Amino acid sequence: MQVGLWIRTEQEETYLIKKDANGYPDLSALSSSLKLEDYKAKKEKGKALYEELTGTHYPHPHATTRQVLWDFLEAAIKQLP
C-alpha cells in the first residue's frame, strides 16, 4: 500500500507528495503541463508549497515525510468548514 497527499493550487496545478525509499518527501507533478525534471526542482517546489500552505518556513533540509505531511494536514484541517 502506498499513501500520499494530493494538492491542487489556486493556479490549478496538481501535485502528489509521498515518501521516497529513504523516508523523505517525494513530490510528483500530476498536471501534464508541469515538469519537475530533477531532485532539486522537486525539492524547491515542495518547499514553496509547504511555505504557501503552512505560512511558515520549511522546517529544515532533512525534514522527513512524516513531519512534512503532518504539517500539511494541520494546515489543511484549519481550512475545513
Buried (B, 14 or more C-beta within 10 A) or exposed (E): EEEBBEBEEEEEBBBBBBBEEEEBBBBEBEEEEEEBEEEEEBBEBBBEBBEEBBEEEBBEEEBBBEEBBEBBEEBEEEEEE
